[in-house]
Amino acid sequence: MIAKDIATAPPAPRLDAAAAADWLGLSKSTLDKMRCEGRGPRYLRVGKRCFYRPADLDAYLEAAVVETADSRALPR
């Protein structure tokens, strides 16, 4: 039953490196360099191509948030 649900589920959205770099506010070459160095957001490798899931890009950005004394005093 679960396998059937997976087979009929729509594919998860994925972005190529140029679109992912735009999402993050980086240049494509910076994102490519980060990937080669083992840094940056998680990605999918399909053959020779790399793709990024929007959820992984958002998680990467959320992990980069820096808390300051002023921001900790703000209600969430």
Rosetta blueprint (number, residue, H / E / L):
1 M L
2 I H
3 A H
4 K H
5 D H
6 I H
7 A H
8 T H
9 A L
10 P L
11 P L
12 A L
13 P L
14 R L
15 L E
16 D L
17 A H
18 A H
19 A H
20 A H
21 A H
22 D H
23 W H
24 L H
25 G L
26 L L
27 S L
28 K H
29 S H
30 T H
31 L H
32 D H
33 K H
34 M H
35 R H
36 C H
37 E L
38 G L
39 R L
40 G L
41 P L
42 R L
43 Y L
44 L E
45 R E
46 V E
47 G L
48 K L
49 R E
50 C E
51 F E
52 Y E
53 R L
54 P H
55 A H
56 D H
57 L H
58 D H
59 A H
60 Y H
61 L H
62 E H
63 A H
64 A L
65 V L
66 V L
67 E L
68 T L
69 A H
70 D H
71 S H
72 R H
73 A H
74 L L
75 P L
76 R L
